[in-house]
């Protein structure tokens, strides 16, 4: 049990968490007999509380993240504000004219119930408009979880933290397209 307490205090020192609460719980647990269930297996063990991620903010009070989708790469800065989203120096309604693309970008704010609470400044390069909208959404979701680490589980459950690397496959030599063969004729 002493090895376990030592490793917990080492873990707390590495993560920056206070080791005192973990050390205070361990002796109390050592004085009590471990609870056993009906099959004689001990159910009481060392309880480790999950350490929340730290807030990552720059000197201007913004959270930065990079989002990727297909060939598009977006650099996103997020800060508290009125809900204004700027992409490559233009408003989102001008840059992403289709409502579907604006819906993709705002999905993160809708799921976390943070619409009109953050200003977003993004620069996007590469790919088409659909890939760029996906890259901005990925960047917003990552930046939001860096600004409010509590929201990470909700955003991750929605699937917005994984990048979607599906890129169009290149054409190969001796093929009509990436995999399609030329039409065969016996003549």
Rosetta blueprint (number, residue, H / E / L):
1 X L
2 X H
3 X H
4 X H
5 X H
6 X H
7 X H
8 X H
9 X H
10 X H
11 X H
12 X H
13 X H
14 X H
15 X H
16 X L
17 X L
18 X L
19 X L
20 X H
21 X H
22 X H
23 X H
24 X H
25 X H
26 X H
27 X H
28 X H
29 X H
30 X H
31 X H
32 X L
33 X L
34 X L
35 X L
36 X E
37 X L
38 X L
39 X L
40 X L
41 X L
42 X E
43 X L
44 X L
45 X L
46 X L
47 X L
48 X L
49 X L
50 X L
51 X L
52 X L
53 X L
54 X L
55 X L
56 X L
57 X L
58 X L
59 X L
60 X L
61 X L
62 X L
63 X E
64 X E
65 X E
66 X E
67 X E
68 X E
69 X E
70 X L
71 X L
72 X E
73 X E
74 X E
75 X E
76 X E
77 X E
78 X E
79 X E
80 X E
81 X L
82 X L
83 X L
84 X L
85 X E
86 X E
87 X E
88 X L
89 X L
90 X E
91 X E
92 X H
93 X H
94 X H
95 X H
96 X L
97 X L
98 X L
99 X H
100 X H
101 X H
102 X H
103 X H
104 X H
105 X H
106 X H
107 X H
108 X H
109 X H
110 X H
111 X H
112 X H
113 X L
114 X L
115 X L
116 X L
117 X L
118 X E
119 X E
120 X E
121 X E
122 X E
123 X E
124 X E
125 X E
126 X L
127 X L
128 X L
129 X H
130 X H
131 X H
132 X H
133 X H
134 X H
135 X H
136 X H
137 X H
138 X H
139 X H
140 X H
141 X H
142 X H
143 X H
144 X H
145 X H
146 X H
147 X H
148 X L
149 X H
150 X H
151 X H
152 X H
153 X H
154 X H
155 X H
156 X H
157 X H
158 X H
159 X L
160 X L
161 X L
162 X L
163 X L
164 X E
165 X L
166 X L
167 X L
168 X L
169 X L
170 X L
171 X L
172 X L
173 X L
174 X L
175 X L
176 X L
177 X L
178 X L
179 X L
180 X L
181 X L
182 X L
183 X L
184 X L
185 X L
186 X L
187 X L
